[in-house]
Amino acid sequence: MAKKLYRSTADKKLLGVCGGVAAYFGIDATIIRLAWAVITLFSVGAGLLAYILAALILPDDPGYTDVG
């Protein structure tokens, strides 16, 4: 079964994009968030545009249910 990229519904601070990318690659979400922030700063906002586009395109994680 192929891995798919989803927005995280469990590990999210804003919209779950960084949490989903981190889960896809199997690394800590904090590393992705820091890297995304640095890219956004040095690319004069292109990282923010990429984040918004990813939030609009990526579906929510279908395997997560919030019980409680």
C-alpha positions in Angstrom: 0.0 0.0 0.0 1.4 3.4 -1.0 1.8 6.1 1.5 -0.3 9.2 1.0 0.2 12.7 2.2 -2.6 14.1 4.4 -3.1 17.1 6.7 -2.7 15.9 10.2 -5.7 16.2 12.5 -3.8 15.0 15.5 -0.5 17.0 15.3 -1.5 20.4 14.2 -0.8 24.0 15.2 -2.6 25.9 12.5 -4.0 23.7 9.7 -2.0 20.5 10.1 0.2 20.7 7.0 3.5 20.5 8.8 2.2 17.6 11.0 1.1 15.8 7.9 4.4 16.3 6.1 6.3 15.1 9.2 4.1 12.0 9.5 4.7 11.2 5.8 8.5 11.4 6.1 8.6 9.9 9.6 10.3 12.8 11.4 9.5 15.2 14.2 6.9 17.9 13.2 9.0 20.6 15.0 11.8 20.1 12.5 9.3 20.6 9.6 7.8 23.7 11.3 11.2 25.3 11.8 12.4 24.5 8.3 9.1 25.9 6.9 9.5 29.1 8.9 13.1 29.6 7.7 12.1 29.0 4.1 9.2 31.5 4.5 11.6 34.1 5.9 14.2 33.7 3.2 11.8 33.3 0.3 10.0 36.6 1.0 6.7 34.8 1.8 6.7 32.1 -0.8 6.7 29.5 2.0 3.4 31.1 3.3 1.8 30.8 -0.1 3.0 27.1 -0.3 1.5 26.4 3.1 -1.9 27.9 2.2 -2.0 26.0 -1.1 -1.0 22.8 0.7 -3.8 23.4 3.3 -6.3 23.8 0.5 -5.2 20.8 -1.6 -4.3 18.2 1.0 -7.2 16.2 2.5 -7.6 15.6 6.2 -6.2 12.4 7.6 -9.0 9.8 7.3 -7.5 7.4 9.8 -7.8 9.6 12.9 -10.7 9.7 15.2 -10.9 12.0 18.2 -12.5 10.1 21.1 -12.9 12.0 24.3 
